[in-house]
Amino acid sequence: MHSVLLLGSGKIGRMIAKLLGTAPEYRLVVADHDEAALQRLRAQLPVETRVLDAARRADLEVAMQGMDSVISALCFSFNPLVAEVACDQGVSYFDLTEDVATTRAVKQVASRARPAQIFMPQCGLAPGFVSIAAHDLTRGFERLDKVFMRVGALPQFPSNALKYNLTWSTDGLINEYLNPCESIHQGSRRDVLPLEGLEHFSIDGVRYEAFNTSGGLGTLCETLEGRVDELNYKTIRYQGHRDLMAFLIAGLRLGDRRDLLKEILENAVPVTYQDVVVIFCTVSGIRAGKLEQVTDARKIYSSELDGEVWSAIQITTAAGICAMLDLHREHRLRRSGFVRQEEVALATFLGNRFGSYYQPGTRSEFSITSEGG
């Protein structure tokens, strides 16, 4: 039996516990600083729990004793310490971070990995699955021209001015909107500004916009550098959202006051579990001597599992990290060190019992236009 320590019992942590807690191959221990949250989890699932302060090395060291793997469903700021303790304890490490600096720190820690110990950050939706889908599309091209990745977790029924509801970490959302965005332009790696690069989508007759956000590329810039002319990632939202966020962040200068911006968003924008995840990856280049384009487009909706509604972002994010843990347990990933998402073949991921949650239920019609043609 594979012993797993899950750190965090918030929106995503609960979903991870739901998926792993009923899998007979795993012994799951869920740790959080909030005893009330753990009590609610125990009332729903047959899992072990413990109260823990993830900022305290000693707490993490005790909790990881005897574990095979640790999953961090915490805010990204905790992850470097979690990775360090995991390395010292010989425990394999998985996280959901979108923060570029955090991933670099984890990669540095991974250089000290023991045999059969892996470090695999960015195991969610974006970064995460989107890198697997996009990289799979690049196979078979003699020369790559463009690799574009577009992802959004959106309310099915937008009803406020932002046309948005909180569906995951507010800290992570703010990070995406404020931090520099990695890209490859004209063959060279460079950072671009968040909230820029506006373009418009029509998906199933619904109008959307997409713009630069940070972290969604994962390690693809490093993987595809020297092979592609254009590589970028953008977040999908309903039209008008970008302009209002730019007003808050730049116009009112709340980008300089992240704590206040977080407080405003969490007090004014409600959470929803009725959402849809939209994934759109397109790759163009030379294949068999001809210029060709291929696309992977998916929509995943919120679902009811065992009488409880789970949001699409909960399902896709938790499924991503659970699939990677499952593949590691089955010895189907690299055996030691730092593992990138794109090292996993799309067919392998979708063939996993947890990865199968990404199988689209219906086919959607996609068309794109962008500002300035």
C-alpha positions in Angstrom: 0.0 0.0 0.0 1.3 3.4 -1.0 1.3 5.9 1.9 0.4 9.5 1.0 0.5 12.7 3.0 -1.9 15.3 1.6 -1.2 18.8 2.9 -4.3 21.1 2.7 -8.0 20.3 2.9 -9.4 23.3 1.0 -11.4 23.2 -2.2 -8.8 21.2 -4.1 -7.5 19.2 -1.2 -11.0 17.9 -0.5 -11.3 16.7 -4.1 -7.9 15.0 -3.9 -9.0 13.3 -0.7 -12.3 12.2 -2.4 -10.4 10.6 -5.3 -7.6 8.9 -3.3 -9.5 8.2 -0.1 -11.6 5.5 -1.7 -8.8 3.9 -3.7 -7.6 0.7 -2.0 -4.0 1.1 -3.2 -3.5 4.1 -1.0 -3.2 4.9 2.7 -4.1 8.6 2.9 -3.3 11.0 5.7 -4.7 14.6 5.3 -3.0 17.4 7.3 -4.2 21.0 7.8 -3.9 23.7 10.4 -7.7 23.9 10.6 -9.1 21.2 12.9 -12.7 22.2 11.9 -11.9 21.6 8.2 -10.4 18.2 9.1 -13.5 17.3 11.1 -15.8 18.1 8.2 -13.5 15.9 5.9 -13.6 13.0 8.4 -17.4 13.2 8.4 -17.4 12.6 4.6 -14.5 10.3 4.0 -12.7 7.4 5.8 -9.3 9.2 6.0 -6.7 9.8 8.7 -6.1 13.4 9.6 -3.7 15.4 11.7 -3.3 19.1 12.6 -0.2 20.6 11.2 1.5 24.0 10.7 3.1 23.7 7.2 5.4 26.6 8.0 7.1 24.6 10.7 9.8 22.3 9.5 9.5 20.1 12.6 5.8 19.5 12.0 6.5 18.5 8.4 9.3 16.2 9.4 7.1 14.3 11.8 4.2 14.1 9.4 6.3 12.7 6.5 7.8 9.9 8.5 6.9 6.6 6.9 5.3 8.2 3.9 6.0 7.3 0.3 4.7 10.5 -1.3 3.6 14.0 -0.2 1.0 16.1 -2.1 1.0 19.8 -1.5 -2.4 21.4 -2.0 -1.2 24.5 -0.1 -0.5 28.1 -1.2 2.6 28.1 -3.3 4.6 30.0 -0.7 4.8 26.8 1.5 6.1 24.6 -1.2 9.8 25.2 -1.1 10.0 24.1 2.5 7.7 21.1 1.9 10.0 20.0 -1.0 13.1 20.4 1.2 11.7 18.3 4.0 10.4 15.7 1.4 13.9 15.5 0.0 15.5 14.9 3.4 12.9 12.3 4.3 13.2 10.4 0.9 9.5 11.1 0.1 8.4 11.8 -3.5 6.8 15.2 -4.0 3.9 16.5 -6.0 2.3 20.0 -6.0 -0.1 22.2 -8.0 1.9 25.5 -8.1 1.6 28.0 -10.9 4.4 30.1 -9.4 7.5 30.1 -11.6 10.0 30.9 -8.8 8.5 28.1 -6.6 9.0 25.6 -9.4 12.6 26.7 -9.9 13.2 26.2 -6.1 11.6 22.7 -6.3 13.8 21.8 -9.3 16.9 22.9 -7.3 15.9 20.6 -4.4 15.2 17.8 -6.9 18.9 17.8 -7.8 19.5 16.0 -4.4 16.8 13.4 -5.0 17.5 9.8 -3.9 16.9 6.8 -6.1 13.2 6.2 -6.7 12.4 9.6 -5.3 10.8 12.1 -7.8 9.8 15.8 -7.6 6.9 16.7 -9.9 5.4 20.2 -9.4 2.7 21.9 -11.5 0.4 18.8 -11.6 -2.9 20.5 -12.0 -4.8 21.9 -15.0 -2.6 24.8 -16.1 0.2 24.3 -15.5 -0.3 20.6 -15.8 -2.6 18.8 -18.2 -2.4 21.6 -20.7 1.4 21.0 -21.2 0.7 17.3 -21.8 -2.0 18.0 -24.4 0.1 20.7 -26.2 3.3 18.7 -26.2 1.4 15.7 -27.5 0.3 17.7 -30.5 3.9 18.6 -31.4 4.8 15.0 -32.1 5.6 14.2 -35.7 6.4 17.7 -36.8 9.7 18.2 -38.6 9.6 21.9 -37.7 7.3 23.7 -35.2 5.9 27.1 -36.0 3.4 28.0 -33.3 2.2 26.4 -30.0 -0.7 28.2 -28.4 -2.3 27.1 -25.1 -5.6 28.6 -23.9 -7.4 27.6 -20.7 -10.2 29.0 -18.5 -12.2 28.0 -15.5 -15.4 30.0 -15.9 -18.8 30.2 -14.2 -21.6 28.6 -16.3 -23.9 31.4 -15.3 -21.9 34.7 -15.0 -24.0 37.3 -13.2 -21.6 40.0 -11.9 -19.7 42.8 -13.6 -16.4 40.8 -13.6 -18.3 37.9 -15.3 -16.3 35.7 -13.0 -16.6 33.6 -9.8 -13.9 32.4 -7.5 -13.3 28.7 -8.3 -9.8 28.1 -6.7 -7.0 29.9 -4.9 -7.3 33.7 -4.8 -3.5 34.0 -4.2 -2.9 31.9 -7.3 -5.3 34.0 -9.3 -3.6 37.2 -8.3 -0.2 35.7 -9.0 -1.3 34.9 -12.6 -2.6 38.4 -13.2 0.5 40.2 -11.8 3.6 38.2 -12.5 5.6 38.2 -15.7 4.6 35.6 -18.3 7.1 33.3 -20.0 6.9 32.9 -23.7 8.9 32.2 -26.9 8.7 34.9 -29.5 10.6 34.7 -32.9 12.5 31.7 -31.5 13.7 33.5 -28.3 12.5 33.1 -24.7 11.2 36.3 -23.2 8.8 37.6 -20.6 5.6 39.4 -21.6 3.3 41.4 -19.5 0.2 39.9 -17.9 -3.2 41.0 -19.1 -1.8 41.9 -22.5 -2.1 40.1 -25.8 -5.9 40.3 -25.9 -7.7 38.1 -28.4 -11.3 36.9 -28.8 -12.8 33.4 -29.1 -16.1 32.1 -30.2 -16.9 28.7 -28.6 -20.2 27.0 -29.2 -21.6 30.5 -30.1 -20.4 32.1 -26.8 -17.9 35.0 -27.0 -14.8 34.8 -24.8 -11.5 36.7 -24.5 -8.0 35.5 -23.7 -4.9 37.3 -22.4 -1.5 36.7 -21.1 -1.2 35.2 -17.5 1.7 33.9 -15.6 2.7 30.3 -14.9 0.4 28.3 -17.3 3.3 27.1 -19.6 4.9 25.1 -16.9 8.3 23.9 -18.2 7.4 24.0 -21.9 9.5 27.0 -22.6 12.6 25.0 -21.5 11.4 21.9 -23.3 10.6 23.5 -26.7 13.3 26.2 -26.7 15.2 26.1 -30.0 12.3 24.1 -31.7 9.5 26.5 -31.9 9.1 30.1 -33.2 6.1 31.1 -31.1 4.9 29.6 -27.8 2.5 31.3 -25.4 -0.2 30.7 -22.8 -3.3 32.8 -22.2 -6.3 32.6 -19.8 -9.8 32.5 -21.1 -12.5 34.7 -19.6 -15.8 36.2 -20.6 -15.5 39.4 -22.6 -14.9 42.5 -20.5 -13.2 40.8 -17.6 -9.7 41.8 -18.6 -10.5 45.5 -18.7 -12.0 45.6 -15.3 -9.1 43.6 -13.8 -6.7 46.0 -15.4 -8.6 48.9 -13.9 -8.3 47.4 -10.4 -4.6 46.3 -10.8 -3.2 49.2 -12.7 -5.8 52.0 -12.5 -6.4 51.8 -8.8 -2.8 50.4 -8.2 -4.1 47.4 -6.2 -1.3 45.4 -7.9 1.0 47.0 -5.3 -1.4 45.9 -2.5 -2.0 42.2 -3.0 -3.5 41.6 0.4 -6.1 44.3 -0.2 -6.8 43.0 -3.7 -7.3 39.6 -2.2 -9.7 40.9 0.5 -11.7 42.8 -2.1 -12.1 39.8 -4.4 -13.0 37.4 -1.6 -15.6 39.8 -0.1 -17.2 40.8 -3.4 -16.9 37.8 -5.8 -18.8 34.6 -4.7 -17.5 31.1 -5.0 -19.4 28.8 -7.5 -19.3 25.1 -8.0 -21.3 25.4 -11.3 -18.4 26.0 -13.6 -16.9 24.8 -16.9 -13.2 24.3 -17.8 -12.3 25.2 -21.3 -9.1 23.9 -22.8 -7.9 24.8 -26.3 -4.4 23.9 -27.6 -3.3 24.4 -31.2 0.0 23.6 -32.9 1.2 24.5 -36.4 4.3 23.6 -38.3 5.8 21.5 -41.1 4.8 17.9 -41.2 5.4 15.6 -44.2 6.7 18.7 -46.0 3.4 20.7 -45.6 2.3 23.4 -43.3 -0.3 21.8 -41.0 -2.3 22.7 -37.9 -3.6 20.4 -35.2 -5.9 21.2 -32.3 -7.0 19.7 -29.0 -10.2 21.2 -27.6 -12.1 20.1 -24.5 -14.8 21.3 -22.2 -15.2 19.7 -18.7 -18.3 20.6 -16.6 -19.0 20.5 -12.9 -20.3 17.1 -11.8 -22.2 15.4 -9.0 -20.3 12.6 -7.3 -22.0 10.6 -4.5 -24.6 13.2 -4.1 -22.3 16.2 -3.9 -21.6 18.8 -6.6 -17.9 19.3 -7.4 -16.7 22.1 -9.6 -14.9 21.4 -12.9 -11.8 23.1 -11.6 -11.8 20.9 -8.5 -12.2 17.8 -10.6 -9.6 18.7 -13.3 -7.0 19.9 -10.8 -7.3 17.0 -8.4 -7.5 14.5 -11.3 -4.3 15.8 -12.7 -2.2 15.4 -9.5 -3.9 12.1 -8.6 -3.1 10.7 -12.1 0.6 11.6 -11.7 0.8 10.0 -8.3 -0.9 6.9 -9.7 1.5 6.7 -12.6 4.4 7.1 -10.2 3.1 4.3 -8.0 2.8 2.1 -11.1 6.5 2.9 -12.0 5.4 4.6 -15.3 7.2 7.9 -14.7 10.9 8.6 -14.6 12.2 6.9 -11.5 14.2 9.7 -9.9 14.7 13.5 -9.9 12.7 16.3 -11.4 9.8 15.2 -13.7 8.1 17.5 -16.2 4.5 17.3 -17.1 5.2 17.0 -20.8 7.3 13.8 -20.2 4.0 12.0 -19.9 2.2 10.9 -23.1 -1.4 12.1 -23.5 -2.6 8.6 -24.1 -0.9 7.4 -20.9 -2.5 10.2 -18.9 -6.0 9.7 -20.3 -5.7 6.0 -19.9 -5.3 6.4 -16.1 -8.4 6.1 -13.9 -8.0 9.6 -12.6 -6.7 11.1 -15.9 -9.9 9.8 -17.6 -11.8 12.7 -16.0 -10.3 14.9 -18.8 -12.2 12.9 -21.5 -14.6 15.4 -23.1 -18.2 14.6 -23.0 -19.2 16.6 -26.1 -17.5 18.1 -29.1 -17.4 21.9 -29.3 -17.0 24.2 -32.2 -14.1 26.6 -31.8 -13.1 29.7 -33.8 -10.6 32.5 -33.0 -10.1 36.1 -33.9 -7.6 38.5 -32.3 -7.2 42.2 -31.9 -5.4 43.8 -34.8 -6.1 40.8 -37.0 
